Amino acid sequence: MRQTWHHFIHASLQGATDDPYVRLLREQLRTGSSVVRVHFESSGREPEYRVLLSLHRQLSEMRVPHSDSFTRWSLEAGVRMASTEEEVNRFLLLVKEQFGPVEEELGRELFNTVLVEQLRKLGPPKVQAQLPDRNVYELSEGRARIRAARAVEAVLIALAKELGSALKYDEAQVADILEAALERYVSARFRQGTSEPLAPR
């Protein structure tokens, strides 16, 4: 029991372990390389990052698959993508990843309902046009409904903080990037048949 407890404490203090790609990247940076820019590429089978490094004015390139490990490193280091479009695409992927466990816990019907309600309430203009035209499910108020709304809102807050606090975008840039990512997420979810349609009341 003591070894298990101490292992837990050690792992908690150390944080999550880097994957091999990020360990190699960190090693490159420790030996003097610096990041020139990072591109997010999602046109292939799996999304990846193309990291351009400089060492003694010599450029080299690393390709790093998308992972929690790379996301964690890039946010810790405050590394932005090379363009706003690439940042939007990266955050679209993060929106999907962070909403995934919430949907799994709530179920699709409740998640869809609360997501639409929250986005209607918050009112990002470009997202409104992508929301379902029909009314959302009629659900009774209660603790489950409140917890669901808080869970969806918590994801949106976390994403905004990552853009603003970790990546140092200003408030207007945070609003634009997150709105664009959410617009694409909602469009794919409700307009292209990737989710069960919302039922009428």
C-alpha positions in Angstrom: 0.0 0.0 0.0 2.8 2.4 0.9 4.6 1.9 -2.5 1.3 2.4 -4.4 0.6 5.6 -2.4 4.1 7.0 -2.9 3.9 6.2 -6.6 0.6 8.0 -6.9 2.1 11.1 -5.1 5.2 11.0 -7.3 3.2 10.7 -10.5 0.8 13.5 -9.4 3.7 15.9 -8.7 5.5 15.0 -11.9 2.5 15.4 -14.1 1.7 13.4 -17.3 4.6 11.8 -19.1 5.6 13.1 -22.5 5.2 10.9 -25.5 8.5 10.1 -27.5 8.0 12.8 -30.0 7.6 15.5 -27.4 10.5 14.1 -25.4 12.7 14.4 -28.6 11.4 18.0 -29.1 12.2 19.0 -25.6 15.7 17.5 -26.0 16.3 19.5 -29.1 15.3 22.7 -27.2 17.5 21.8 -24.3 20.5 21.5 -26.6 20.0 25.0 -28.0 17.4 24.8 -30.7 14.6 27.3 -30.8 11.2 27.1 -32.3 10.8 29.3 -35.4 7.2 28.5 -36.1 4.7 25.6 -35.9 2.2 24.6 -38.6 -0.9 22.5 -37.9 -1.7 20.1 -40.7 -5.0 18.2 -40.8 -5.3 17.2 -44.4 -3.7 13.8 -44.0 -5.0 10.7 -42.2 -4.0 12.0 -38.8 -3.5 15.6 -37.7 0.1 16.6 -37.1 2.4 19.5 -36.3 5.3 20.6 -38.5 7.8 22.2 -36.2 10.5 24.4 -37.7 13.6 24.6 -35.5 16.7 26.8 -35.7 20.1 25.9 -34.3 23.1 28.1 -35.1 21.1 29.6 -38.0 20.6 26.1 -39.4 16.9 25.1 -39.9 15.5 21.7 -39.3 12.0 20.3 -39.3 10.2 17.9 -37.0 6.8 16.3 -37.6 4.9 15.6 -34.5 1.6 13.7 -34.4 -1.2 15.5 -32.6 -1.4 14.3 -29.0 -2.3 15.4 -25.5 1.4 15.5 -24.8 2.1 18.0 -27.6 -1.0 20.1 -26.7 0.2 20.3 -23.1 3.8 21.3 -24.2 2.6 23.9 -26.7 0.3 25.5 -24.1 3.0 25.5 -21.4 5.5 27.0 -23.8 2.9 29.5 -25.2 3.5 28.3 -28.8 1.0 29.6 -31.3 0.3 28.1 -34.7 1.8 29.9 -37.7 -1.5 31.4 -38.9 -4.9 32.2 -37.5 -6.5 29.6 -39.8 -4.2 26.9 -38.4 -5.0 28.0 -34.8 -8.7 27.7 -35.6 -8.3 24.2 -37.0 -6.2 23.2 -34.0 -8.9 24.5 -31.6 -11.6 22.8 -33.6 -9.8 19.5 -32.8 -9.5 20.5 -29.1 -13.2 21.4 -29.0 -14.0 17.9 -30.3 -11.7 16.3 -27.8 -12.8 18.2 -24.8 -16.6 17.9 -25.5 -16.2 14.1 -26.2 -16.1 13.0 -22.5 -18.9 15.5 -21.6 -21.1 14.0 -24.3 -20.2 10.5 -23.2 -21.2 11.3 -19.6 -24.4 13.2 -20.4 -25.6 11.2 -23.4 -26.1 12.6 -26.8 -29.6 14.0 -26.3 -28.9 16.0 -23.2 -25.5 17.1 -24.5 -27.0 18.4 -27.8 -29.7 20.2 -26.0 -27.5 21.9 -23.4 -24.9 22.8 -26.0 -27.4 24.5 -28.2 -29.0 26.3 -25.3 -25.6 27.5 -24.0 -24.5 28.8 -27.5 -27.8 30.5 -28.0 -27.5 32.2 -24.7 -23.8 33.3 -25.3 -24.7 34.4 -28.8 -21.5 34.1 -30.9 -22.9 35.5 -34.2 -21.4 33.1 -36.7 -22.4 30.1 -34.6 -26.1 31.1 -34.4 -26.7 30.4 -38.1 -25.3 26.9 -37.7 -27.6 25.9 -34.8 -30.6 23.7 -35.5 -33.7 25.5 -36.6 -36.1 23.4 -34.6 -36.6 23.8 -30.9 -34.5 21.8 -28.6 -35.8 19.0 -26.4 -38.1 20.0 -23.6 -36.2 18.9 -20.5 -37.3 19.6 -17.0 -35.1 21.8 -14.8 -33.2 20.0 -12.2 -29.8 19.1 -10.9 -28.8 17.0 -13.9 -29.7 19.9 -16.3 -27.7 22.4 -14.2 -24.7 20.1 -14.0 -24.9 19.5 -17.8 -24.9 23.2 -18.5 -22.0 23.8 -16.1 -20.0 21.0 -17.8 -20.5 22.5 -21.3 -19.7 26.0 -20.0 -16.6 24.7 -18.2 -15.2 23.4 -21.5 -15.8 26.8 -23.2 -14.1 28.6 -20.4 -11.1 26.3 -20.4 -10.6 26.8 -24.2 -10.9 30.6 -23.9 -8.3 30.6 -21.1 -5.9 28.4 -23.1 -6.1 31.0 -25.9 -5.9 34.0 -23.7 -3.7 33.0 -20.8 -1.5 30.3 -22.3 -1.2 31.6 -25.9 -1.5 35.3 -25.0 -4.0 36.2 -27.7 -5.9 39.4 -26.9 -9.6 39.3 -26.1 -10.8 40.0 -29.6 -8.5 37.3 -31.1 -9.7 34.8 -28.5 -13.4 35.6 -29.4 -12.7 35.2 -33.1 -10.7 32.0 -32.9 -13.0 30.2 -30.6 -16.1 31.4 -32.5 -14.6 30.1 -35.8 -13.8 26.7 -34.2 -17.3 26.4 -32.7 -18.9 27.4 -35.9 -17.2 24.5 -37.7 -17.9 22.1 -34.9 -21.6 23.0 -34.8 -21.9 22.9 -38.6 -20.4 19.5 -38.8 -22.4 18.2 -35.8 -25.9 19.4 -36.9 -25.8 20.1 -40.6 -23.8 17.1 -42.0 -25.5 14.2 -40.3 -22.7 13.5 -37.8 -25.1 13.5 -34.9 -28.6 12.5 -34.2 -30.9 15.4 -35.1 -32.6 17.3 -32.4 -36.2 16.3 -31.9 -39.0 18.9 -32.0 -40.8 19.7 -28.8 
